[in-house]
Amino acid sequence: MKKSTKRMLMVLIITFMTAIIAACGNDSAKENETSKDGLKIAIVTSPSGVDDGNFNEDNYNGILKFIENHPTATVKAIKEESGDPAAAVQAVADIVADYDVIVTPGFQFAGVSSIAVENPDKKFIINDSQPAPVGDQTEFDNIYAMNFAEQESGFFAGMAAALETKSNKVAVVNGIAYPSNVNYQFGFESGVNYANKVYGKNVEVVELSGYAGTDVEGKDVGGNYASSFADPATGKIIANALIDKGVDIIFPAAGGTGNGVFTAAKEAKGDVKVIGVDVDQFDEGTNGSENIVLTSAVKFMAMNIEKALNSVVDGSFKGGNVVLHADTDSTGFIKEEGRHQLSEDTLTKMNEAYELVKDGTIVPASNFNGHTPEKFPGLQ
């Protein structure tokens, strides 16, 4: 056989083998993509579960939205009944082997970092907490930990309350003094103080003795804390006591406990309003032909949960600890027509303040940012 013929034959063989390998690679890539697209997702929540009409449910809705666009994906909702951080982490450990991605909404899940280290092939999405350190490690390749600047949303709640109150007495009711909840409280107080100074209001934030919160560092943060996110009875007791003191607008940042605040406001003889939290709660405010929800201070969690799951599928998932602010449209308040009862004047003032929060001119106080509700950038 001539050398040129042999050379041509070798070229044909190599080309043929390359085509086969490429085809196998494409099949493998398709297989991997299908595997990613058919994600097995678990969401492990606090005792209020994924149907709490609030924080947990919004996280769950983000997963459901993802599944709408990726119908081979599945989700299992698991409720950890105690709310204890050790039990919460154990609940994740019990199921980690069975799922590709585990979503954990709540500060009590910070300890899942130890599970993530032991399971590098699994991905974790934490909402409302940074992962607990493992040795010197504080960020993890397989954990996307997203926190929201609740103080910004709380700030808008405080502004709305101060600008709309008729009694000049407003209040916030909280669950447990986790950082996210203290952020809401301090943000609310910052918003009231801003309205008092900038718009000449004279509004008092009312606190009840015996319900002060203690944060994770043992600091007394004041406020009205029910010590639970799943105790509507105590939420109602606190709300009724505040109403008896003349409070006419309440911001219940308390998970399921806030349901008791809604009930108290609906049963009140006077005109008492509430400001929804985390999600648009206007529908929950229906009270006969009336509605008790003034507006809602929100964190756009569902949108960001869906984004994180999409990143798993498209291969762009990146672990890290992030704080989401108004500049990514992740915090704010409800202003869509028919979903709030703010006056045009209040809405104008709040929209102006939103732009100042967005560009960093106003930086409301939070649990650990070094500012106080009485002294923060934009107020001095």
N, C-alpha and C positions, 0 to 999 in steps of 0.2 A: 504494500500500500504506500502511495506517495506521501511524503511528509506533509504536503499542503492538505491532502485529504484527511490525514490523521489529525492535523491541527484543527481543521473545520469540524471534524467529529467531536473533538474535545470541547470546542466552543459550544457546540449544540448540547452536549451532555451537561456542561456547567450551567448553561442558560436554562435548561430543563429543570435541573436540581434547584437552581435559585428560585424559579417560579413556584416549585413545590413548597420550598421552605417559606417563601413569602405568603403563599396561600394558607399554610399551616399557621403562620404568624397572625394573619388576618383573622382566621377562625378563632385563634386563641384570644385575640384582642376583642373580637365580638363576644366571645364567651365571658371574658372578664367584664365587659361593659354590661352584658345581660345580668351578670352576677351583681354588679353594683346597682343596676337599675332595680333589681328585685330585692332591695335592702330589707332586712329584718330589723325593725325598729322597736325599741321598748321605751316607754316613758314611765318613770318612777316618780310618784308625787307624794306630797304631804297628805294628811288625813282628809282634807277637803276634796281630794280627787280631781279628775279631769272634767267634771260637770259642775264645778263650783261657780260657774258664771263669771269667772274672774281670772286671776293669775294663771292657775294651772290650765284652765280651759283654753286660754289664748295660746299657750305653748302647744297644746294638743291640736288646736286649729291650724297652727303652722305645719304640723306633721300631716294633717288631713289634706291641706292644700297641696303639699308636696306629692302625696299619694294620688291626688286627682290627675296630676301630670305624669305620674310614674305608677300606673295601675298594678304593676307586678310587685310593688313594695307593700309591706304589711306593717301593722303597728299593734302592739300589746300594751294596754294601760294597766299599771300596777300601782296600787295604793298602799303606802306604808302607813299603818294605822296610828303609830305613836307620836310621830313628829320628832322623836329623839334622834340626834345626829348619828350616834353609833348604830342604832337600828336602821336608819336610812341607808347608811353605807353597807350594812349587812344585806339589806334588801337588794341592792345592786349586785353585790358579790354572789348572791344566790342565783341570779339569772344571767350573769355576764356571758357565760359560755354559749347561750342560745341565740344571741343577737349580734348584729353587725354594728349598730349604732344605739347608744343609750342616751336618752335625754333626761336630764335631772333638773327640774326647776326648784330652786330654793337654796337658801344659805346652808341648810343642814346637810347638803350633799358635798360639801367642800372636800371631805375625806375620800371621795372616790378616786383621788389621784393615786393612792396606793394600789388600787385595783387596776388603774390604767397602766401603771408601770409593769404590773404582772401580766397584762394582756395587751401587748403592743399592737396586735392585729385588730383590736377593737377601737372604735372611735366613740368619744364622749362629747356631748354638748351640755355644758353647765350654764344655767341661767340664774343670775342673782348672786353669784359668788365667784371668788377666785379659788382655784384648787389649793388645798392645804399643801405646804411644802413636804417634799420627801427628801430628807437630807438637806442638801443645799439647793435642790432643784425646785423652782417655783413655776416654771412653764414646761409644758409637755407636748411632744409632737402629736399625740393622739387626743388631746383635750382642747376644744375650743370653748373657752370660758368667757361668756359675754355678760357684762354688767351694764346697767343703764343709769344714766344720770337722773335718778328719781327726784333729786332736789330741783331739777329744772321743771319737771311736770308738777311737782308740789308747789313750786313758785307760782305757776299759773293758777293752781287751785287757790292759793292764798290771795292772789290778786283778785280773782273772780269773787271770792267770798267778801273781801274788804270793799270792793266796789259795788256789790249788790246787797249787802246786809242792810236791814232796816233798823235792827236793834243795836248795831255797832258791837255785837258780841258774836264771835265765831269760834270754832274749835276743830281740832283734828282728833280722831280716835284711831289708835294703832293696835296691832296684834302683839308681836314680840319685838323687842328693841334690837333686832338684827340691823346691820348697816343700811340695808335698803329701806327699811321702815323708818329708821331715824332720818335718813335722807329726805323722805317724804315729809316728815314732821318739820325738820329744819327748813326745807324748801318752802313749805306752807307759811311758816312764821316769817321767812324772808319776804315772801310775796305780800303779806299783810303789812309788814314794815315799809316796803317799797311804796305801796298804795298810800299809806299814811303820810309818808314824807313827800312824795312826788305829786300826789293829787289832793293833799290837805285833808285826808280822812283821819278819823280818830277811833280806830277799831281795836278792840281788845281780843287777844287770843286767850280763851278761858281754859284753865287747867283745874282738875279736881284733886284734892288731897287724897293720898292713898293709891293713886294710879300712876305715879311717876315711873318711867322706864329706866332700866340700867343696861347700858350697852355692853358689847362683847369685851370691852376693856374695864368694865366695872364702874363706868362713869354714870352719874345721875344725869339723865337727859330731859327730865320733866315729862310733859305730855300727859296723855290719857291712854295708858296701855292696859289691854285686857289680859295679857300674858298668854294669848292663844290666837291662832288664826282660824280656829274651828269652834268658837264658843259664841254663837249668836245671842244666847241668853244674857251673857255678861255685856256684850255689845249693846244690847237694848237697855240694860241697867245704866250703863255709862251715859248713853245718849239721852235717856229720860232725865238724868241728873243735870246734864248740861242744858237741856231745854228748860228745866225748872229754874235755871240761873239766867235765862233770857237769851240763850244762844239760838239763832235762827238759821244758821248755815253750818253744817258739819261735813267735814271731809273724813270719811271712814277708810283709812288705809290699813285694812285689817283682814283681808281675805274673807273667809266664811263668817267670821265674827262680825264683819260689816253688815251682814244681812239683818242682824238685830238692830243696827242703827237705822237701816231703811224702814224696818217695821215701826220703830219709835217715831220716826218722822211722819210716816203715813197716819199713825194714830194720834199725832199731836193736834191739839185744838187750834193752835195758831198756824201761821204760814211758815213752816219749817222746810228748808231745802237741804239736799245733800249734794255733794260733788262726787261723782263716780271716780274709781281709781283703776289703774292698769289698763282697762279696756273701756269702750263706750258702754255705759250702763243705763242709757236712757230708757230702754225697754223695761228694765227692772224697776224704774221709777213710776210706772203707771199706777195711779191711785184713783180708781173710778174714771171720771172724765178729766181728771187732773194728772199732773206729773210732778214728782218731787225733785227730779234731777235738774240741777242748774246747768251743769256741763260735766265733762269727765276729764280728769288728768290722766294721760295715757302714756304707756310705753308700747311702742309698736313691735311687740315680741313675736307675733305670728310671722310677720314679714321676715324677721331676722332668723328665726328657726328654719323657715323654708329656704332661705339663702344658704344657711350652713349645710342643710341636707343636699341641696343642689351641688354644693362644692364637693361633697363626697362622691357624687355620681360623675361629675365632670373631671374629677382628679385634681381639683385645685384646693382641696381641704388643707388648711394650715392651722396647726395648733397654736395657741397663744391666749393671752389674757387681754381683753379689750373692754373699753368703756364707751358706750354708744351715746351720743349727744344729739342735740337739736340740729347740728350741722349735717347730720346724715338722716334727718327727718325721723329719728328714732324716739324722740320725746316730744311732748306737746300737749295740746288740749283739743277737745272736740268743738269744732265751730261750724260744721256742716248744717245747713238750714234744716230745721225740723228735728235736730238732735241735741239742741241746747235751748236755754231760756235766758241767755245773756242779752242785755240791752245793746243797741247799736253803739252807744258811747263806750260801754265796757269792752265790747268786741274790738273797737278801734284801738283803745288803749292797750289791750292785751296783744293785739297784732303788732303794735309798735314795740312792745316789750319783747315779743318773741324774736324779732330781728336783732335786738340788742343782746339777747341770750345767745342767739345763733352765732353772732360775730365775736362773742366773748367780752362784750362791754359789761354785761351783767353776769356775775358768777355767784349764784345763790349758795348759801351755806350748806354744807353736808356734814356727815358724821366725822370725816377725817380730813377735810380739805383745808383746815386751818382758819376758816372763816366762821363767823357766828351770825345768827339771824339779825343781830343788831349792827353788825359791821361786816360788809362784804363788798367786793367791787361792783360798782353801779349804784350803791346806796350812799357811800361817803361823799 
